Each structure stands twice: as structure tokens, then as C-alpha cells.
Amino acid sequence: MKKLLHILLLFSLVLSVSCKENRPKTLPSNNTSIKTTKHYICANKCENSGGDAAGNCPTCKTPYTHNQAFHNDEFLKSGPIKVESNTPLPNANSNSTNTAVVEPAQNAKGVYHYTCKNACYGGAGTATNCASCGEVLEHNVAYHN
């Protein structure tokens, strides 16, 4: 009986070693392609459409829409965007005693003081017109938080 147990143990050992699965080694990827995000895209998600400028989709002929994701790739990774104030500085030659404090267009978190109600990209330090759609910018309460 002991001899049979040894033979059975030896057989199972040989069987387990011989049935080892040989998987092919994965080769390192030489794929250096970079996926780029288009600035303007087709609302119908047509294949091979979109571009860096506004226009019409060559497949379905609908106008491209602005792709906010284009700005999210590198947006604010190095801190808030430095936007020049669109408020004129007081003239050094004038005798004005106006000492109003001019707030910057963006706070330390990068939030604009005035933004477009149509959710267009960007904003400003004053209630001027939106650079994208022309609507008057609205006060953004989140700027003060």
C-alpha cells in the first residue's frame, strides 16, 4: 500500500509539472502614438471629424461644436492663468482721488470673477461681453469663496 501511495504521489507531481501552461511573454509596446483632443468636434460624433478651427463636419455637414475637453488637458496644471486686467489703470498725470481697488480677473484658485451664462470658456474681471458668444458676462459668486 505504501508503494502505491509513493507511485501515486510521483505520478501527480510529474503530471502537475508537465501541465504547466506556457504563456507567451508580452513584448514592450512600441506604440508612440499620442491621442489628441480636437478643439472643435461634430455633435453627431462622426468618425474622422473635428479640427482646430470651427467649421462644418465633412460627413454630416453640421457645424462643429466647441469641445471643452480640449482645454482640460493642460488647463491649470501650472496654476491660474494670468489674465491681464481689462480695467484701465489710473493715469499718473490725473488729479483723481479715486482709490478703488481693482480685483484680478481670477482668484488664487483660478475662478473667474465674471463668467458667461452660456458656459463658454474663460471669463473676465468685469462684466464685459463674452469673447466667444458676445453675451454680457454675469457675476460669479464662487469667485469670492
C-alpha positions, 0 to 999 in steps of 0.5 A: 500500500505504501508503494502505491501511495509513493507511485501515486504521489510521483505520478501527480507531481510529474503530471502537475509539472508537465501541465504547466501552461506556457504563456507567451511573454508580452513584448514592450509596446512600441506604440508612440502614438499620442491621442489628441483632443480636437478643439472643435468636434461634430455633435453627431460624433462622426468618425474622422471629424473635428479640427482646430478651427470651427467649421462644418463636419465633412460627413454630416455637414453640421457645424462643429461644436466647441469641445471643452475637453480640449482645454482640460488637458493642460488647463491649470496644471501650472496654476491660474492663468494670468489674465491681464486686467481689462480695467484701465489703470489710473493715469499718473498725470490725473488729479483723481482721488479715486482709490478703488481697488481693482480685483484680478480677473481670477482668484488664487484658485483660478475662478473667474470673477465674471463668467458667461451664462452660456458656459463658454470658456474663460471669463473676465474681471468685469462684466464685459461681453463674452469673447466667444458668444458676445453675451454680457458676462454675469457675476460669479459668486464662487469667485469670492469663496 
